[in-house]
């Protein structure tokens, strides 16, 4: 997927990728440090990711059992 970031605000997918792989010194990092809207989006994405991680950790035994074909009640 090619980024549409060219001086405006990056797409949400670009922000998600940046959160996982970027640097505060790259173009998106510098933009986020200066843009309230993108900074809020980054905070929202990070919050969503934390919630997903908590869910996966809390349900890892059930998810593993379902992967192995065992039914959980």
C-alpha positions as CSV (number, residue, x, y, z in Angstrom):
1,X,0.0,0.0,0.0
2,X,1.4,3.4,-1.0
3,X,1.1,6.2,1.5
4,X,-0.9,9.3,0.6
5,X,1.1,11.4,3.0
6,X,2.5,14.4,1.2
7,X,2.5,17.3,3.5
8,X,-1.2,17.0,4.6
9,X,-2.3,14.6,7.3
10,X,-1.3,11.0,6.9
11,X,-4.0,8.3,6.5
12,X,-5.1,6.3,9.6
13,X,-3.4,3.2,8.1
14,X,-0.1,5.2,7.8
15,X,-0.4,6.3,11.4
16,X,-1.0,2.7,12.5
17,X,2.1,1.6,10.6
18,X,4.1,4.5,12.0
19,X,3.1,3.6,15.6
20,X,4.5,0.1,15.1
21,X,7.6,0.9,13.1
22,X,8.3,4.7,12.9
23,X,10.6,7.1,14.5
24,X,9.7,10.4,16.1
25,X,12.3,11.9,13.7
26,X,10.8,10.6,10.4
27,X,8.3,12.7,8.4
28,X,5.1,11.3,10.0
29,X,6.7,11.6,13.5
30,X,7.5,15.2,12.9
31,X,4.1,15.8,11.5
32,X,2.4,14.2,14.5
33,X,4.5,16.3,16.9
34,X,3.0,19.4,15.3
35,X,-0.6,18.4,14.5
36,X,-3.2,18.2,17.2
37,X,-5.6,16.2,15.1
38,X,-3.0,13.5,14.2
39,X,-1.7,13.4,17.8
40,X,-5.3,12.7,18.9
41,X,-5.6,10.0,16.3
42,X,-2.4,8.4,17.4
43,X,-3.6,8.4,21.0
44,X,-6.9,6.8,19.9
45,X,-5.1,4.1,17.9
46,X,-2.7,3.3,20.8
47,X,-5.7,3.1,23.2
48,X,-7.5,0.8,20.8
49,X,-4.4,-1.4,20.4
50,X,-4.0,-1.6,24.2
51,X,-7.7,-2.7,24.5
52,X,-7.2,-5.4,21.8
53,X,-4.0,-6.6,23.5
54,X,-5.7,-6.9,26.9
55,X,-8.6,-8.8,25.3
56,X,-6.2,-11.2,23.6
57,X,-4.2,-11.8,26.7
58,X,-7.3,-12.3,28.8
59,X,-8.7,-14.8,26.3
60,X,-5.5,-16.5,25.1
61,X,-6.4,-19.8,26.6
62,X,-9.8,-19.8,25.0
63,X,-8.4,-18.7,21.7
64,X,-5.7,-21.4,21.7
65,X,-8.3,-24.1,22.6
66,X,-10.5,-22.9,19.7
67,X,-7.5,-23.0,17.4
68,X,-6.9,-26.6,18.4
69,X,-10.5,-27.5,17.6
70,X,-11.7,-27.8,21.2
71,X,-15.0,-26.2,22.1
72,X,-15.2,-23.9,25.0
73,X,-18.3,-23.5,27.1
